[in-house]
Amino acid sequence: MASESLTNRKPKGTGIVTRLKKLAFGMKGNDGLLYKLFIYGLLIGIGFVYLFPLLYMISYSLKSLDDILNPLVNWIPTQLYLDNYQSAYAVLKFLPTLVESLYVTAIPAIVQTAVCAVVGYGFARFAFPFKRTMFVLVLATFIIPPQVTVIPRYVFFNEIGILGSIQAFLFPALLGQGINSAIFILIFYQFFKMMPKALEEAAQLDGAGYLRIFLTLALPMAAPAIIISFLFSFVWYWNETYLAAIYFGNSLTTLPLELQKFVATYQQMYPQSGGEASEINEGINMAGTVMTILPMLVVYAITQRWFVEGVDRSGIAGE
């Protein structure tokens, strides 16, 4: 008996080592302290990389020229200097330009979302000749850079007289060829493909036609895909400056377009004595940039809950 008790007796340090392993690595290897420290450290690092430009812009936009030139002032300015925002507000013509930006962004985004929903539903629920070929061709349009087709589109839009108006964005969106429409068609196609056919068959037995099924059954169930498509479309139309500068000319403008010529506009509005162009400092530049991205931040702050729920419910990621 004495020999058995000696063999079964564990060393005194074994229990401490086991507890330390459980504390560090957890019971399953993914709930321990070291694992959590690694994950949280990685997330904080990635978050800082994304937030650093925004924090840099906000910090410099609140600095006076003395703070910018002072090497002892890094992140926190000595005072909240709001004159940079006043100058940027005047240079950007903020309120009129914001209204025009929303006009040429929100309307095409709504139209593009609606059209892509119809096209995606058609590809997902109906069988017709050359369906796969047409679907592949639609998706192939995403691969083609817009710079390749901008010249023939410009000539065509000029012939039908829609240059210099929002119709230059609306016309392609109505035909399913808006900015990155192929991605949204694919999103709706995948979503409608997952819908049970029994629901449509039950609606047809009740006398509902295809249009009523789409409006009253398919669209309400596709709310996550609609939210995702609209938000991405809104952001992409907002950030589009290449096509907007070519199609709109001087007739329409957006905040990103005004930001591109921010320095030249500032020098024209605030000339130095003697007719020489005035020098713009980094604080005013950063203030203009913050004011340009501010509407997007507000839109995201308002809709981020529905956006996250939409991604979670639709199972769509990485788009």
N, C-alpha and C positions, 0 to 999 in steps of 0.2 A: 504493500500500500504506500509506503514511503517513497519507493522508487517511482510509482505511477504519479504521485503528486508532484514529484520533482520534474518529471517529463512533461506533465501538462501545465506546469507553471510557466507563464510568459515572463519575459524580461520586463523590468520596470519601465524601460523607455519605449516599449512597443506601443502602449496605449497613447502616449504623448505623440509619437510619430503618426499614428493613425488619425488622431484628432487634427494634427497639423495638415495632413494630406486632405482630409475632408474639408478643412477650412480653406485651403488653397485651391483645391481642384473640385470640391463638391462631391456629391454622391454619384453623379452621372458624367462628370468631367466637363460640364458646361454651366454649372451653377456655383462654381467656387469663386473665391475672392480674386485670385490671379486672373481667371477668365474674365470676370466682370471689369477688373481694372484695365485689361487689354482692350476689351470691346469699347468701354467708355472712352478710353484714351484715343482709340482709333476714330471714334465718332466725333470727339471734340477736335481732333486734328483736321479731319475732313471738313467739319463745320467751319473751322477757322479759315481754312483755305478759301471757302466760298464767301465767307463774311468779310474777309480782309479788304477786298476792293471797296465794298460798301462802307465799311468803317473808315477807310482811308478818305473816301470822297466826302463823307459827312464831316470828318474832323477838319479837313482842309477848307471845306466850304464855309466853316464858321471862324476861320482865322483872318485876322487883319494882315495887311502887308508887313507890318512890324513882326507879327508872330511867324509869318512864313520865312522872313529873313533871319529870325533869331534861331541859332542852332540849339539853344537850350529848350525850346518849345517843340515837343514832339507830337504827342497825340492830343493832349488836352490844351485848348487855347486859353490864353489869359483872360479873355472875355468873349462873350457870344456876339460876334460881329455879323450883323444881319444885312449890312450894306451890300455884301456879295449877292445875296438873293434878290435885293431890290434891283441891282444892275442886271442880273440874269433874267429877272421877270420882264424888264423892259426890252432887253435884246431879243428874247424869245417871243415877245408879244403873247404871253403865256395863255391867257384866257381864250382869245380868238383862235390861236393855233391849237389849243386843247380841244375846242369844239370841232374844228376841222379834222383833227386826228381821230376823234371818236366817230365822226361821220364816215370817214373813209376806211375805218377799221371795223366797227361794230356791224354795220349793215352787210358788207361782204362776208364777214364771219358767220352771221346768221344765215344768209343765203347759202353759203358753202356747206354749213352743217345740215341744213334741210335737204339740199340736193344729194349730198353724200349718203344721207340716211335712205333716201329713195333708191339710189343706185345700189347701195349695199344690200338692201332688202330684195331687190330684183335678182341680184346675183345669188343670194342665199336661198331663196324660196321658189324660184321658177327655173324651169328647164327650157332652153331654146337653142337653136343651131349656133355653133361656134361660140358657145358660152365660155369654155375654158380659154380659147384663143383670145377672146375679147377681154377676159379678166386679166390675162397675162399682159396684154397690151396696155390696159389701164394702169397696172402696177409698174409697167416699164416706164411710164411717164415720170415716175418719181426719180428714176435713175438719171434722166436727161437733165442737165443743168439748165436753168432758165436763161443763161447767157447764150445758149445755142439757138433758142427759138425767139429771142427778143427782137431780132431784126424783122423776120417775117411777120411776127405779131404786130410790131409797130407799123409796118406798111399796111397790113390788113386793117388795123384800128384806124389808121389815118384815112383809108378809103371809105370806111363806113362812118367816119366822123365822130368817134367817141373819145378821141384824145383830149386831154385837159378836163376830163370829168370823171366822176366815180364809176361810170359805166366801163371804163378800162379795167377795173377790178371786178365789177359785177358780171360782165359778160362771160368771162371764163368761169367764174364761180357757178353761174346758171347752167353751164354745160359740163360741170364736173371736172373742170380743169383749172380750179383756183390754185392758190399756193399750197403745195403738198396735199392736194385733194386725194391722191391715191392712198395715202396713209389713213385718212378718215374713212374712205370706202372700205379699206381692209378691216378697220376696227368695227364698223357696222356689219360687215360681212361675217366676221367671226362671232359677233354677238347674236345676230339673227340666226346664224347656223346652229347655235346652241338651244334655240327655242324649241320646245316639244311640238311636233306636228299635231298631236292630239288636241291642242288648244285651238289651232286653226280649223281642224276638222269639226270640232264642237261648234265653233262660231259659224261655219258654213251650214251646218245642220239647222242652226237657228235662223238662217236666211241672210247672214251677213256676207257682203261682197268683199272683193280683195281690198278695195280702198278703205272700207270701214274696218276691216281687220287690221290693216296697217295703222290707221289713225287711232283706233280705240283699244287695240290689243298689243300690237308690236311696239309702237312708240312709247307708251307708258312703261313697258318692260325694259326699253332701251335707254332709260333716263341716264344711267351711268355713262354709256357711250356718248350720249348727246352732250353731257357736261364736259367730258374729256375733249371731245372734238371741238366744241365751241371755244374752250379756253385756249387750247393749242392754236386754233385758227386765229383767235383774237391776238395772241402774242405774236404770231408770225406775220400777220398783216401789219401790226404796229411796228415791228422791227424792220419791215421791208423798206429799204431806202433806194435800192438800185432800180427796181421797176417803177417805184413811185416817182422818182426824179425824171425818168424817161417818159412815162405816160402822162403825168400831170403837168409837167413843165412849170410855168409860173402861175397856173390857174388855181391849183390846190397845194397845200403844204401840210406837213406834219411836224411834230416836235422833234423826231429823229432827224428829219431833213433840216430843220432850223439849227439843230445842234451841229450839223456838219459845217455850216457856214457861220458858226457862232463867233469865231475870232474876227472874221471880216466884217460882220455886222456890228460888232462891238467897236471896232476901229472907226467905222463910219459914223456911229452914233456919238462917240466920245473922242473927237479928235483933239490933239494937243494944240497949244498955241503955236501959230506959225504954219498951220495946215498939215503938220506931220501926223502920221498915224500913232495913236496912243498904244502903249504896251498893256497887254492884259496879263494879270497875274493868275497863278494857279488856283487861288481861292475862288475867283469869279468863274473860272473854267469848271471847277468841281461843283459849284452851285448850279450852273446850267445843266450839268450831267445829272445831278440829283433830282432836279425838277423834271427832267425828261423821263426818268425811270420811276418817278413817284406815282403816276397813275397806275403803272403795272403792279407796284407794291400794294397799292390800295385794293386793286382788283383781286390780287392773290389773298390779301388779308381777309377780304369779304367772302371769297369763294373757296378758300382752301379746305374747309370742312367737307363741302360737297365734292370737291375734287378728289380728296383722299378716299372718301366713301365710294365715289365712282370707280376709282382704280381698284379698290378692294373688292367691290361687288362684281365688276366685270372681269377681274382676273387678268387685266391687260397691264403689262409693265414693260419698261424699256422703250416706249415709243417717244 
